Amino acid sequence: MIDSKSSTGNILYPTILVTGCGGDIGMGIGRILKMSEVCERVIGCDVHKDHPGIFIFDECEVVQGADSENFLETISETIIRHSVGLIIPTSEPELRFLYNKNLLSLIANVPVLVPNEKAMTVGLDKLKTVDFLKSVNLPYPWTKVVKEGFPEKLPCIIKGRYGSGSRDFQVVNEEMVECFSRGRPEHIWQEYLQPDTQEYTCGLYRSKDGDIRTIIFRRQLKYGITAFGEVAENADITNVLCKIAETLELCGSINVQLRLTDRGPVVFEINSRFSSTVVFRHMLGFEDLIWSLTEKVGGDLKPYKPLPPGAKIYRSSQEIICDRKGAENQ
């Protein structure tokens, strides 16, 4: 068992606000903040209140979604009410809203923790991800907007152009093309990379002084998130990750998903946010959330020593039952 206690123990911000606190990434970030003791209070917010984040955060607020005209107003009210010193957005709709509104630096005069703008531009749009890979001469999957015509080759996959593709992707055969062409015109067809057993999710961090840190998991998915993974070591994948970090001029943390094919590692997604594996990574010494917070306040990073390959991660569930007064029973 890996010790989950971070060695940080230094207060970097009195109060941090985590959005999307009822989701897997938001709750994971909340857990790390609590165990690492880098802030005095951790506030969460989400579009509803019935989620297990209430047992992680000091307080949880209900706010309007990113598609609401009152989104900024309700977020700003929460920031002011709790004297928030830093905001960590975790949902892609929120990140896309902030990107489109040029609010990646400040919301209500409070700093936002996100990677650099170039990484955001490439990561928030899967077509731009593929264009980027082409431009830096890295292998890429053929990709086409559904409304622009039939797939180049079958079987292929269909998924949303924006958001988390692993949640809504589906393998497409010839009998399904017509139906999807009518029903999902704004989505994308994409090459079906094989084999299925060679999918990897990779943590990628580049510091302000150019230090590149990586962690690679060969993984298995369940319901769109990593259910099982094993720390891997692969020079070809590491080289691809380093090239991505350098050409994006990355500053901060992103997540890269790829498959190891007969033409080498082929990236199919770059997520310009913290990953659902953020807690696993933290527990294995890849503390990208803490590194991001440390550099945000101008601190120096401690050296990172990657684990040797072989460590395994498993995602499990936990039951939580509340009595009528809200007391927790596990």
C-alpha positions as CSV (number, residue, x, y, z in Angstrom):
1,M,0.0,0.0,0.0
2,I,1.3,3.4,-1.0
3,D,1.3,6.1,1.7
4,S,-1.3,8.6,0.5
5,K,-0.1,11.4,2.8
6,S,1.7,14.2,0.9
7,S,4.9,15.6,2.5
8,T,3.8,19.1,1.7
9,G,2.0,20.2,4.8
10,N,2.5,23.9,4.0
11,I,-0.5,26.2,3.7
12,L,-0.4,27.7,0.2
13,Y,-3.9,29.2,0.1
14,P,-6.2,29.8,3.1
15,T,-9.3,28.8,1.0
16,I,-9.5,26.9,-2.3
17,L,-12.7,26.5,-4.4
18,V,-13.1,23.3,-6.5
19,T,-15.8,23.3,-9.1
20,G,-17.6,20.2,-10.2
21,C,-17.1,18.9,-6.7
22,G,-19.6,16.0,-7.2
23,G,-17.7,14.5,-10.0
24,D,-14.8,12.0,-9.9
25,I,-12.1,14.6,-10.7
26,G,-13.5,17.2,-8.3
27,M,-13.8,14.8,-5.4
28,G,-10.3,13.5,-6.1
29,I,-8.9,17.0,-6.0
30,G,-10.8,17.7,-2.8
31,R,-9.3,14.5,-1.2
32,I,-5.8,15.5,-2.2
33,L,-6.2,19.0,-0.8
34,K,-7.5,17.7,2.5
35,M,-4.8,15.0,2.9
36,S,-2.0,17.3,1.8
37,E,-2.9,20.2,4.2
38,V,-2.0,22.8,1.6
39,C,-5.0,25.0,2.5
40,E,-7.1,25.6,5.6
41,R,-10.5,25.2,3.9
42,V,-11.7,23.4,0.8
43,I,-15.0,24.7,-0.7
44,G,-16.8,22.7,-3.4
45,C,-19.5,23.8,-5.8
46,D,-21.7,21.9,-8.3
47,V,-25.0,22.2,-10.1
48,H,-26.8,20.1,-7.5
49,K,-26.3,19.0,-3.8
50,D,-27.0,15.3,-3.9
51,H,-23.4,14.0,-4.3
52,P,-20.8,12.4,-2.0
53,G,-18.6,15.4,-2.2
54,I,-20.4,16.7,0.9
55,F,-18.3,14.3,2.9
56,I,-15.0,15.6,1.5
57,F,-15.3,19.3,1.3
58,D,-15.7,21.7,4.3
59,E,-18.7,23.2,2.5
60,C,-20.5,22.6,-0.8
61,E,-22.4,25.2,-2.7
62,V,-24.9,24.9,-5.5
63,V,-24.2,27.1,-8.5
64,Q,-25.6,27.4,-12.0
65,G,-24.1,25.4,-14.8
66,A,-21.7,26.7,-17.4
67,D,-24.5,26.9,-20.0
68,S,-26.5,29.3,-17.8
69,E,-26.4,33.0,-18.1
70,N,-26.1,33.2,-14.3
71,F,-23.0,30.9,-14.1
72,L,-20.4,33.7,-13.5
73,E,-22.7,35.4,-11.1
74,T,-23.2,32.4,-8.9
75,I,-19.6,31.4,-9.0
76,S,-18.5,35.0,-8.1
77,E,-21.0,35.0,-5.2
78,T,-19.5,31.8,-3.8
79,I,-15.9,33.2,-4.2
80,I,-16.8,36.4,-2.3
81,R,-18.9,34.6,0.4
82,H,-16.0,32.2,1.3
83,S,-13.1,34.6,0.7
84,V,-11.7,32.1,-1.8
85,G,-8.0,32.6,-2.8
86,L,-7.8,30.1,-5.7
87,I,-10.2,28.4,-8.0
88,I,-9.7,24.9,-9.5
89,P,-12.2,24.2,-12.3
90,T,-12.6,20.5,-13.1
91,S,-15.4,20.1,-15.6
92,E,-14.8,20.6,-19.4
93,P,-17.9,22.7,-20.0
94,E,-16.7,25.2,-17.3
95,L,-13.2,25.1,-18.8
96,R,-14.5,25.8,-22.3
97,F,-16.7,28.6,-21.0
98,L,-13.7,30.2,-19.2
99,Y,-11.5,29.8,-22.3
100,N,-14.1,31.3,-24.6
101,K,-14.6,34.3,-22.2
102,N,-10.9,34.9,-21.7
103,L,-11.3,34.1,-18.0
104,L,-8.4,31.6,-17.6
105,S,-6.4,33.9,-15.4
106,L,-9.0,35.5,-13.0
107,I,-12.6,35.1,-11.9
108,A,-13.8,37.9,-9.6
109,N,-10.1,38.9,-9.2
110,V,-9.2,35.4,-7.9
111,P,-6.6,33.3,-9.8
112,V,-7.6,30.2,-11.7
113,L,-5.5,27.0,-11.8
114,V,-5.3,25.8,-15.4
115,P,-2.5,24.9,-17.8
116,N,-1.2,27.4,-20.3
117,E,-3.5,28.8,-23.0
118,K,-1.9,26.9,-25.9
119,A,-2.5,23.6,-24.1
120,M,-6.1,24.6,-23.5
121,T,-6.6,25.5,-27.2
122,V,-5.4,22.1,-28.4
123,G,-7.0,20.1,-25.6
124,L,-10.6,21.4,-25.7
125,D,-11.3,20.5,-29.3
126,K,-10.5,17.0,-30.6
127,L,-10.1,18.3,-34.2
128,K,-7.5,20.8,-33.0
129,T,-5.8,18.0,-31.2
130,V,-5.4,16.1,-34.4
131,D,-4.3,19.2,-36.3
132,F,-1.7,19.8,-33.6
133,L,-0.4,16.3,-33.9
134,K,-0.1,16.6,-37.6
135,S,1.8,19.9,-37.3
136,V,4.5,18.4,-35.1
137,N,4.9,15.2,-37.1
138,L,3.4,12.9,-34.6
139,P,1.2,9.9,-35.5
140,Y,-2.5,10.7,-35.4
141,P,-5.8,9.0,-36.0
142,W,-7.7,10.1,-39.0
143,T,-10.6,12.2,-37.8
144,K,-13.7,13.7,-39.6
145,V,-16.8,15.6,-38.6
146,V,-19.8,13.4,-39.1
147,K,-21.8,16.0,-41.1
148,E,-18.9,16.3,-43.6
149,G,-19.4,12.7,-44.9
150,F,-19.0,9.1,-44.2
151,P,-16.1,7.5,-42.4
152,E,-12.8,6.9,-44.2
153,K,-12.7,3.3,-43.0
154,L,-14.9,0.9,-41.0
155,P,-15.0,-0.1,-38.3
156,C,-14.3,3.3,-36.8
157,I,-15.5,5.1,-33.6
158,I,-17.8,8.0,-33.1
159,K,-17.5,10.4,-30.2
160,G,-18.1,14.0,-29.3
161,R,-15.8,16.7,-30.6
162,Y,-15.8,18.3,-27.2
163,G,-15.8,16.9,-23.7
164,S,-14.6,13.4,-22.6
165,G,-14.7,11.2,-25.6
166,S,-14.4,8.0,-23.7
167,R,-17.8,8.5,-22.1
168,D,-19.8,8.8,-25.4
169,F,-17.7,6.9,-27.9
170,Q,-19.0,3.9,-29.7
171,V,-17.5,1.5,-32.2
172,V,-19.3,1.9,-35.6
173,N,-19.9,-0.8,-38.2
174,E,-21.4,-0.4,-41.7
175,E,-25.0,-0.9,-40.5
176,M,-24.8,2.0,-38.0
177,V,-23.3,4.7,-40.2
178,E,-26.6,6.1,-41.6
179,C,-28.2,6.3,-38.2
180,F,-25.3,8.1,-36.6
181,S,-25.0,10.4,-39.6
182,R,-28.5,11.6,-39.0
183,G,-28.4,11.6,-35.2
184,R,-25.0,12.9,-34.3
185,P,-23.9,15.3,-37.1
186,E,-21.7,17.5,-34.9
187,H,-19.7,14.5,-33.5
188,I,-16.6,13.1,-35.1
189,W,-15.7,9.8,-36.8
190,Q,-12.2,8.7,-35.8
191,E,-9.9,5.9,-36.6
192,Y,-10.4,2.7,-34.5
193,L,-6.9,2.3,-33.1
194,Q,-5.9,-1.3,-32.3
195,P,-5.2,-3.4,-30.3
196,D,-7.7,-2.7,-27.5
197,T,-5.3,-4.1,-24.9
198,Q,-2.7,-1.4,-25.5
199,E,-4.5,1.8,-24.3
200,Y,-2.5,4.2,-22.1
201,T,-3.3,7.2,-20.0
202,C,-0.4,9.5,-19.2
203,G,0.2,12.2,-16.8
204,L,2.3,15.0,-18.2
205,Y,3.7,18.0,-16.3
206,R,6.1,20.7,-17.4
207,S,7.3,23.2,-14.9
208,K,8.0,26.9,-15.5
209,D,11.7,26.2,-15.9
210,G,11.0,23.4,-18.5
211,D,11.4,20.3,-16.3
212,I,9.2,17.6,-17.8
213,R,7.7,14.9,-15.6
214,T,5.6,11.9,-16.8
215,I,3.7,8.9,-15.5
216,I,2.4,6.2,-17.8
217,F,-0.4,3.8,-17.1
218,R,-1.5,0.9,-19.3
219,R,-5.2,0.9,-18.5
220,Q,-8.6,-0.7,-18.8
221,L,-11.7,1.4,-18.9
222,K,-15.1,0.9,-17.3
223,Y,-17.9,3.5,-17.8
224,G,-15.5,5.8,-19.5
225,I,-12.9,6.1,-16.6
226,T,-9.8,4.0,-15.7
227,A,-10.9,1.0,-13.7
228,F,-7.5,-0.7,-13.7
229,G,-4.1,0.4,-14.6
230,E,-0.5,-0.6,-14.3
231,V,2.5,1.7,-14.3
232,A,4.5,1.2,-17.5
233,E,7.8,2.2,-18.9
234,N,8.1,2.9,-22.6
235,A,10.7,5.0,-24.3
236,D,8.6,5.7,-27.4
237,I,5.7,6.9,-25.3
238,T,8.0,9.1,-23.2
239,N,9.5,10.6,-26.3
240,V,6.0,11.5,-27.6
241,L,5.0,13.0,-24.3
242,C,8.1,15.1,-24.1
243,K,7.6,16.4,-27.7
244,I,4.0,17.3,-26.8
245,A,5.1,19.2,-23.7
246,E,7.8,21.1,-25.5
247,T,5.8,22.1,-28.6
248,L,2.8,23.1,-26.5
249,E,5.2,25.1,-24.3
250,L,3.3,23.4,-21.6
251,C,3.1,25.1,-18.2
252,G,1.2,22.9,-15.8
253,S,-0.5,19.5,-15.9
254,I,-2.4,17.8,-18.7
255,N,-3.5,14.2,-19.5
256,V,-2.6,12.4,-22.7
257,Q,-4.4,9.3,-23.9
258,L,-3.0,7.0,-26.6
259,R,-2.8,3.5,-28.0
260,L,0.3,1.6,-28.8
261,T,-0.2,0.4,-32.4
262,D,1.9,-1.1,-35.1
263,R,3.0,2.4,-36.1
264,G,4.0,3.3,-32.6
265,P,2.2,5.4,-29.9
266,V,-0.8,7.2,-31.5
267,V,-2.4,9.9,-29.3
268,F,-6.1,10.3,-29.7
269,E,-6.9,12.7,-26.9
270,I,-5.2,15.5,-24.9
271,N,-7.1,16.6,-21.8
272,S,-6.1,20.1,-20.7
273,R,-7.2,19.5,-17.1
274,F,-6.5,17.2,-14.2
275,S,-7.3,13.6,-14.8
276,S,-9.7,11.2,-13.1
277,T,-6.5,9.3,-12.1
278,V,-5.3,12.4,-10.2
279,V,-5.5,10.6,-6.8
280,F,-3.7,7.5,-8.1
281,R,-1.0,9.6,-9.5
282,H,-0.6,11.6,-6.3
283,M,-0.3,8.4,-4.2
284,L,2.4,7.1,-6.5
285,G,4.5,10.3,-6.2
286,F,3.3,12.1,-9.3
287,E,1.9,15.1,-7.4
288,D,0.9,17.2,-10.3
289,L,-1.9,19.0,-8.3
290,I,0.6,20.0,-5.6
291,W,3.3,20.9,-8.1
292,S,0.8,23.2,-9.8
293,L,-0.2,24.9,-6.6
294,T,3.4,25.3,-5.5
295,E,4.4,27.0,-8.8
296,K,1.3,29.1,-8.7
297,V,2.6,30.8,-5.5
298,G,6.2,31.0,-6.9
299,G,7.6,28.0,-4.9
300,D,10.3,25.5,-6.0
301,L,9.4,21.9,-6.8
302,K,10.9,19.0,-5.0
303,P,12.7,16.4,-7.3
304,Y,10.5,13.8,-8.8
305,K,11.7,10.2,-8.9
306,P,9.4,8.0,-11.1
307,L,8.3,4.7,-9.8
308,P,9.6,1.6,-11.6
309,P,7.0,-0.2,-13.7
310,G,4.6,-2.7,-12.3
311,A,2.6,-0.8,-9.6
312,K,-1.1,-1.5,-10.2
313,I,-4.1,0.7,-9.5
314,Y,-7.7,-0.4,-9.0
315,R,-10.8,1.8,-8.8
316,S,-13.3,0.5,-6.2
317,S,-16.6,1.8,-4.9
318,Q,-17.7,2.8,-1.4
319,E,-21.2,2.9,0.1
320,I,-22.2,5.9,2.1
321,I,-25.5,6.0,3.9
322,C,-26.9,9.1,5.7
323,D,-29.5,9.2,8.4
324,R,-32.2,11.9,8.4
325,K,-29.9,14.3,10.2
326,G,-27.2,13.9,7.6
327,A,-24.9,11.8,9.7
328,E,-22.6,9.6,7.7
329,N,-22.5,5.8,7.9
330,Q,-20.1,3.8,5.8
